[in-house]
Amino acid sequence: MHHDRHTGMRAIGALQHSKQSIWVPPMSDFIKINVDVAFSHSAAPFGIGYIMRNSSGKFLFASTETGNSTSPNEAECWG
């Protein structure tokens, strides 16, 4: 396992895991949408997860999608 102290990423084999983060609510009367993309390798399917919450942290909506991409950057653009 390798840990990059600059990015906080840990690489385990071909997988990378980031440090756990704490959700920060948006300003009052705003909605926050958090998105995460899982990507394996080029020309592979990827998965996207979304969650929407208001400024008090109340759950409003969540969804997932899958698609095909040739790069992690392209997969991130879907999200």
C-alpha positions as CSV (number, residue, x, y, z in Angstrom):
1,M,0.0,0.0,0.0
2,H,1.3,3.5,-0.9
3,H,0.0,6.7,0.7
4,D,0.5,10.1,-1.0
5,R,0.7,12.7,1.8
6,H,0.0,15.5,-0.7
7,T,-3.3,14.2,-2.1
8,G,-4.4,12.0,0.8
9,M,-4.9,9.1,-1.6
10,R,-3.9,5.5,-0.7
11,A,-3.2,3.1,-3.5
12,I,-3.9,-0.6,-2.9
13,G,-2.9,-2.6,-5.9
14,A,-4.8,-0.9,-8.8
15,L,-7.4,0.7,-6.4
16,Q,-7.2,4.2,-4.8
17,H,-9.1,5.2,-1.7
18,S,-9.3,8.8,-0.4
19,K,-9.5,9.8,3.2
20,Q,-13.0,10.0,4.6
21,S,-14.4,13.5,4.4
22,I,-17.0,15.3,6.4
23,W,-20.1,16.6,4.6
24,V,-20.3,20.4,4.8
25,P,-23.9,21.8,4.4
26,P,-24.5,24.5,1.8
27,M,-25.5,28.0,2.8
28,S,-29.1,28.6,3.9
29,D,-31.8,28.2,1.2
30,F,-29.3,26.3,-1.1
31,I,-29.2,22.7,-2.1
32,K,-26.0,20.7,-2.3
33,I,-25.4,17.8,-4.8
34,N,-22.5,15.5,-4.0
35,V,-21.3,13.3,-6.9
36,D,-18.8,10.4,-6.9
37,V,-17.6,8.4,-9.9
38,A,-16.1,4.9,-9.9
39,F,-13.9,4.1,-12.9
40,S,-11.8,1.0,-13.5
41,H,-9.8,1.3,-16.7
42,S,-10.1,2.6,-20.3
43,A,-13.1,1.5,-22.4
44,A,-14.8,0.1,-19.2
45,P,-18.1,0.8,-17.6
46,F,-18.2,3.3,-14.8
47,G,-20.6,4.1,-12.1
48,I,-21.8,7.5,-10.8
49,G,-23.7,8.2,-7.5
50,Y,-25.5,11.4,-6.7
51,I,-27.1,12.6,-3.4
52,M,-28.9,15.9,-2.9
53,R,-29.5,17.6,0.5
54,N,-30.7,20.9,1.7
55,S,-28.9,23.3,4.1
56,S,-30.2,21.5,7.2
57,G,-28.8,18.1,5.8
58,K,-32.3,16.8,4.9
59,F,-32.1,14.1,2.2
60,L,-33.9,15.2,-1.0
61,F,-32.9,12.9,-3.8
62,A,-30.3,10.2,-4.7
63,S,-29.6,8.4,-7.9
64,T,-27.0,6.2,-9.7
65,E,-26.0,5.8,-13.3
66,T,-23.7,3.7,-15.4
67,G,-21.9,4.4,-18.7
68,N,-18.9,3.7,-20.7
69,S,-15.8,5.9,-20.9
70,T,-12.3,5.8,-22.3
71,S,-10.7,7.8,-19.4
72,P,-11.3,8.8,-15.8
73,N,-11.6,12.4,-16.9
74,E,-14.4,11.6,-19.3
75,A,-16.2,9.6,-16.7
76,E,-15.9,12.6,-14.3
77,C,-17.5,14.8,-16.9
78,W,-20.7,12.6,-16.8
79,G,-21.0,13.5,-13.1
